[in-house]
Amino acid sequence: MNLVWIICKKELKSYFASPIAYGLMAFFALIFGYFFYAAVAIFVVRGTEMQMMGRSMPMDLNEWVVRPVMMNVSVIGLFIIPMITMRLFAEEKKTGTIELLATSPVTDLQIILGKWFAAVLLYAAILGISAFDLAILFLYGKPDGMPILISYLGLLLQGSCLLAVGAFISNCTRNQIIAGAGTFVVCLLLWVLDWVAAYDTSTTGKVISYLSVTGHFENFAKGVLDSKDVVYYLSLIFLGLFLTTRSMESLRWRA
């Protein structure tokens, strides 16, 4: 585990040694700020309209602000995750350092876990930026904190599984652009499966719907922690890391 942490720290340093991490954080802060402001503005306008109509029933901050904002954050991840994973292995292949790793005493699994953990930590740090905006809700309102925490857990699980998929795609090419584009396409495909299944009520449609990352995050966004959603994300993480390991083993064999 110590070797995994060493690789993880090395990878994190490489992220922050370049503009990638800072650029992604700035991009996320800007887009999230816009979505958050829009949701709060709608909440305020709607609340004012209800008061003018004489309705005294309080509006739910979680339903009107937190949930739609978190759903939007999961969409932002489709653009951020390929930028994080595209260099994980593709850059190593381009510079030739992947051969050094393949012939080193470090196991394939340790290399993959170290790089993947670094990507997950960077993604978690990016998500953490949104906490500053959400803290405003607690200053001026009384949102339920537990659904917010569950939403963050869902975002982290969703991001982790897509990062694992991206790591595998990055390990299949030496071109970062191809790795990033490939990851985006696969992530988008996993995202729109739920839309496709919406028009199919058969068993096939249900299977397609289950494979969608969107449907499994909706429960998290509502503040509902369902074991089937957790199992889905963990299974996709395992599959992504397993395929990456097999790809690394073939590289070590060729080396």
Secondary structure, 3 states (H helix, E strand, C coil): CHHHHHHHHHHHHHHHCCHHHHHHHHHHHHHHHHHHHHHHHHHHHHHHHHHHCCCCCCCCHHHHHHHHHHHHHHHHHHHHHHHHHCCCCHHHHHHCHHHHHHCCCCCHHHHHHHHHHHHHHHHHHHHHCHHHHHHHHHHHCCCCHHHHHHHHHHHHHHHHHHHHHHHHHHCCCCCHHHHHHHHHHHHHHHHHHHHHHCCCCCHHHHHHHHCCHHHHHHHHHCCCCCHHHHHHHHHHHHHHHHHHHHHHHHHHHHC
